[in-house]
Structures are given as C-alpha cells and as structure tokens.
Amino acid sequence: MNWKHTFLNYLLLAGLLFSGTILFLNYFYIGSLPLLLSSSAFLVAFMVSLLLYNRTFLKSEERYKLFFDGEVLECRHTENPDEQIKLSELSQVFVISTDKGPYEPYLWVSLNDVKGNSLMFPLGAKNSTEVLEKILGMDGFDLKLWNRAMNSTENKKFLVWSDPVRIS
C-alpha cells in the first residue's frame, strides 16, 4: 500500500473518530438536536466512504486475469504488461507471501521456466482455479510447504516445486 492510500485511510478514520466523538458528547452532555443530526450524518458519511474506499482494495486480486489453454498460461493486468509461460517448460514454482494484506494481494504464485521467463499472479486472480489444480497435482509438489506459505504473513519466498532436470 503506498503512502497516498495510507494517508486517506488515516484521514477517513480520523473523520470517523471525530464525528463519533461529537455524536457521543452531544448525546450524553450537550443535548442539541441539530448538532446530534449533523454529527450523525457525518458519522454515516464517513462510514460509507470508508467502506466504499476499502472495498476497491479488497478485490484487487480480480484485476489479474488468467487464460489457460492446457499448455500456455497467460496473465493479463490493466497496469502491467501481459506475461506468458508454457507449462511444458516450467522449471520452478514459488509462493511469495508479503505483509501487504489485506488491502493488497499478499499471496502470489510465481512460475519460472527454463528460458528465464517468469509469470506472477495473486492467489485470488480470476480463472486461477484450473491453473492451481494443475500445479498442485504435479509430481514432487511440496504440499506441506504450500500450506506453510498459505499461513505466512511475512515477506518470504517458498520454493514449492522444482524440476531438477530443467533447472540445470
């Protein structure tokens, strides 16, 4: 999450806290109906804007779209160049966990091939189910390490599958 998103989150939370405090003080101490209504309106406005603002980040994984024809996997994203990789040339599979959640994807799958090409997509990318089923079913896939990666909240890279013949 960059500084602009963090600043806006803090600004929204400060507005929520301020309007909630005014609402609380007015209800228990001041007793002015116009102030009570205006602070209630501000509270509702801040809650709705906070919900709508954060909702865009919760679905950021869906901006990645995978296309798989059984052999070639392609990942498309509106802001990044398209990436392609052939599964027959796959040499390594990594799971990368980050500490950026929950507003940004924090679990990524990285596929590397023998030519040095790499394709990365977040775990919740559109159409990723078929690809993940294919990858998880490969011989030599380390499911224990996959599970450890799924539970990680650190910045870490897990090698969950490699083909020693294709690496050298």
Buried (B, 14 or more C-beta within 10 A) or exposed (E): EEEEBEEBBEBBEEBBEBBBEBBEEBBEEEEEEEBBEBBBEBBEEBBEBBEEBBEEBEEBBEBBBBBBEEEEBBBBBEEEEEBEBBBEBBBBBBBBBBEBBEBBBBBBBBBBBBEEBEBBBBBBBBBBEEBBEBBEEEEEBBEEBBEBBEEBEEEEEBBBBBBEEBEE
